Every structure is written in C-alpha cells, then in structure tokens.
Amino acid sequence: MKTILCYGDSLTWGYDAEGPGRHALEDRWPTVLQQGLGEAVRVIPEGLNGRTTAFDDHLSGADRNGARLLPTILTTHSPLDLVILLLGTNDMKPFICGHAIGARQGVQRLVEIIRGHTYPFDAAAPEILIVAPPPLRETGDPDFAALFGGGIEASGMLASLYSDLADITGCGFFDAGSMARTTPVDGVHLDAANTRALGKGLEPIVRMMLGL
C-alpha cells in the first residue's frame, strides 16, 4: 500500500467560509483524492488552520510554523511514499511575511526537511509534490480583506515561483488555481465544489508520481 501525507493549512483542513465551519468529510480534497485513488493508497490529511510554510504566528494559540512541526509529523506517519505540500496562503498575511518569495523560500525549507529527515527504520525519503494554492481574491469581508491586505497580487505570483522551485529541486508541481478558485465570501478559502475539484485535479499527477 502507498501512503500519502497531505501537509497543508485550512484549505486541507476544509474550512468552510459560508459556515463558518468545516466542510463535510466527503467534500474535503484529501477525501476526494482518496476515493479516486482507491484502496491501494492511504491518504493522510494533515491540515491546520493558519499553518505557514516556515514562519511563526505569535497571535495564535497553537504552533503554526510548518517547518518546526514537519519533522514530528514525518516521523509519526512514516513510512511515506509521497508528501503533498499545499502551503503559502497564510504567508501572504503582512504581519507573517507578505511576500511571495518568502513563501517560496519557506516551501524550499520544507523540501529540505523532508529529504534530510532521519526516518524510522531507515525508511527512504518520500517523493514530494509542491502545490501552489489558488490566488486570493477580492472580498466584501472586512476582516479577511484587512488580514490579507496586499496579498492578492503576491499570491498570484506563487504558481510561477513554486513551479520554478519544483524544477530546481526535482519535485512534482501542481497549480491548484488551474482547478479551483477561492470564494468571494472571504477571498481565501474554497467552497465545497472547488475543494472537490482540487481533489479530482490532483489525482492524475499523483498516479503518475506513484506509478499507479
């Protein structure tokens, strides 16, 4: 059996802006991916609202630094065949980072951690699929508009930067914005139809990377 770790933020957790709350389990993209791949693959969803690539958020009550948490999670779920990285949206907050290049550097750090980690029982390092999150969009929600102020333009640069990083590091790449669009409700998250579309869109490249 192949094992996939989906390491992400609220887009992976399944935040529903219309609730607000959480999408039904069957609507979250890791579940849709699991259904598409079948029983020969185990998909592990590891989403955390507010998670960054590699930056601290001192306003949060839990550790949101993806680089600091990743080694423990890799050990917990080892052995792994593939890690899907879908992070960078929260890096767009101006008090976190606010720059696309910062998110790109953060993802590069995550790639280094995955490849340099000491896995239990000398397990091999997994393959890596870098996913660029869908760009932010205009919203009438004043809190989210302020929280991600200036992030729309920066987030639009992530796909290009992540694609280049994937080429340099030999990782797989997928542009989530090619399949899904953020909701205007808050300008950040995905509605049920778009998170399902993301899961379906990921299936072909995951099959290719795992030789399924």
Secondary structure as the mmCIF struct_conf table of DSSP 4:
data_model
#
loop_
_struct_conf.conf_type_id
_struct_conf.id
_struct_conf.beg_label_comp_id
_struct_conf.beg_label_asym_id
_struct_conf.beg_label_seq_id
_struct_conf.end_label_comp_id
_struct_conf.end_label_asym_id
_struct_conf.end_label_seq_id
STRN STRN1 LYS A 2 GLY A 8
BEND BEND1 ASP A 9 ASP A 9
HELX_RH_AL_P HELX_RH_AL_P1 SER A 10 TRP A 13
TURN_TY1_P TURN_TY1_P1 GLY A 14 GLY A 14
STRN STRN2 TYR A 15 ASP A 16
TURN_TY1_P TURN_TY1_P2 ALA A 17 PRO A 20
STRN STRN3 GLY A 21 ARG A 22
HELX_RH_3T_P HELX_RH_3T_P1 LEU A 25 ASP A 27
BEND BEND2 ARG A 28 ARG A 28
HELX_RH_AL_P HELX_RH_AL_P2 TRP A 29 LEU A 37
TURN_TY1_P TURN_TY1_P3 GLU A 39 ALA A 40
STRN STRN4 VAL A 41 GLY A 47
TURN_TY1_P TURN_TY1_P4 ASN A 49 GLY A 50
STRN STRN5 THR A 52 THR A 52
BEND BEND3 THR A 53 ALA A 54
TURN_TY1_P TURN_TY1_P5 HIS A 58 LEU A 59
BEND BEND4 SER A 60 ALA A 62
STRN STRN6 ASN A 65 ASN A 65
HELX_RH_AL_P HELX_RH_AL_P3 GLY A 66 HIS A 77
BEND BEND5 PRO A 79 PRO A 79
BEND BEND6 ASP A 81 ASP A 81
STRN STRN7 LEU A 82 LEU A 86
TURN_TY1_P TURN_TY1_P6 THR A 89 THR A 89
HELX_RH_3T_P HELX_RH_3T_P2 ASN A 90 MET A 92
BEND BEND7 LYS A 93 LYS A 93
TURN_TY1_P TURN_TY1_P7 PRO A 94 ILE A 96
HELX_RH_AL_P HELX_RH_AL_P4 ALA A 100 GLY A 116
HELX_RH_3T_P HELX_RH_3T_P3 PRO A 120 ASP A 122
HELX_LH_PP_P HELX_LH_PP_P1 ALA A 123 PRO A 126
STRN STRN8 GLU A 127 ALA A 132
HELX_LH_PP_P HELX_LH_PP_P2 PRO A 133 LEU A 136
BEND BEND8 GLY A 140 GLY A 140
HELX_RH_AL_P HELX_RH_AL_P5 PRO A 142 LEU A 147
TURN_TY1_P TURN_TY1_P8 PHE A 148 GLY A 150
HELX_RH_AL_P HELX_RH_AL_P6 GLY A 151 SER A 155
TURN_TY1_P TURN_TY1_P9 GLY A 156 MET A 157
HELX_RH_AL_P HELX_RH_AL_P7 LEU A 158 THR A 169
TURN_TY1_P TURN_TY1_P10 GLY A 170 GLY A 170
STRN STRN9 GLY A 172 ASP A 175
HELX_RH_3T_P HELX_RH_3T_P4 ALA A 176 SER A 178
TURN_TY1_P TURN_TY1_P11 MET A 179 MET A 179
TURN_TY1_P TURN_TY1_P12 PRO A 184 ASP A 186
BEND BEND9 GLY A 187 HIS A 189
HELX_RH_AL_P HELX_RH_AL_P8 ALA A 192 LEU A 210
TURN_TY1_P TURN_TY1_P13 GLY A 211 GLY A 211
#
